[in-house]
Amino acid sequence: MGAMGTGVFTAVHVALMSWLTTLLVRPGRIGLYLICAAWAALDGAGALSLHLPVRLWLIGRVPEWFEKHWLAGIGGSTWIGGGSPLVTIAGASLGALLAAWLLVRARQRLVTRSAHLLYLDGG
């Protein structure tokens, strides 16, 4: 998978996971933004951990067990493995922005529809 494909895949991943998380948690508006930002940060951290200088810095600072079982497993076998960290982080950011925008619009539509129905019922 090329760098651009990884960025697109990351954007879709962040958007879908943000949507799924908000369905399960049902947060307020601020919580919705925090969920989207958290998924973008998680994918961005994964991308940075693949960047060789960051990986070498991490390996020197983590316990041996963590290095063997987690850092060693995030290599070329993962979906994020072939891309540039910058493209992946950009994709994660775009996915989070898109998810937040769509979720806020859907929530506004739902509130407007509920208010309209309440008005029609005379409540």
N, C-alpha and C positions, 0 to 999 in steps of 0.2 A: 504494500500500500504506500503510495507516495505521500509527500508531506501535505499536499492539499487535501488528499483523501482523509488523512488523519485529522486534519483541522475540521473538516466537515463532520466526520464521525464523532469527534469530541463535542462539537456544537449540538448535534442531535442527542448524544448521550446526556449532556448536562440538561438540555431542555426537557427530555423525557423523564429523567430522574427527579428533576425539580417538580414537574407536574405530578408525578406519582407521589412524591413526598408530601406535597400540599394536599393531595386528596386524602392521604392517610392521617395527616396531622391537623388539617383545617386551621391554619394560623390566621392571624390578623394581617393587615397590610404590611407592617414592618416585618413580621415573621416570614411572610412570603418572600420579601426581598432578601432576608437573611438566609433562607433555604437556597435560593438561587445562587447567592454569593458563596455559600458553603460548598455546593456542588462544583462551582467553577474553581474554587480554591483547592478542592480535593483533586480534581483532574489536573490542575496546574502544578500541584505538588508532585503528582505522579510523573508529569512530564519533566519537571526539573530534576527529579531523582534519577532520570535516565541520562542526563547531560553529564559527560565524563568528569569535568572538574567538580561538579556538585556531588556526584557519586563518590569520587575519591575523598572529598571532604567528609561526607557522611560515614564512609567506611572507617575512617580514622576516629570517629566519635561515637560509634554505636557498639553495643555489646556484641560479642562474637556470634551468639545464637541468632540475634536479629539480622546480622549481616548474612549468615548462611541461609536462613530460612525465608527472609523477606527480600532483602536487596538483591540477592543472587537470582531470585525468581522473577524479577521485574526486567528481564532482559529482552532480547529480540522476540521471545515467544509471546509477549503480551500485545494487545491490540494497539497500544500506544508506541510500541517499540521502533517503528520505522520513521517516525516523524521528527520534525524539528521542535524543540521545546517552545520556541516562540510562536510557531504556527499552532501548536496544540493549545497554548495559553490563550492565543487570540480566538481560537475556535471555542474554547470554554467560556470566554468572556462574551462572545456573541451569542452562544447558546443560553447563557444566564440572562442576558438582556432580552432576548427574544421570549424566553419563558416568562420572565417577570412582566413584560408588556402584555403578552397574551393572557396571562392569569389575571392581571389587574383589569383588563378590558372585559374578560368573562365575568369577573365578580361585579363590575359596574353594571353590566347588562342584567345580571341576576337581581341586583338590588333595585334597579329601575323597574324591571318587570314585576317584582314583588310589591313595590310601592304603587305601581299602576293597578295591580289587581286588588290591593287593599283599598285604594280610592274607589274603584268600581263597586266593591262590596259595601261601601258606605262606612268603612271602619276608620 
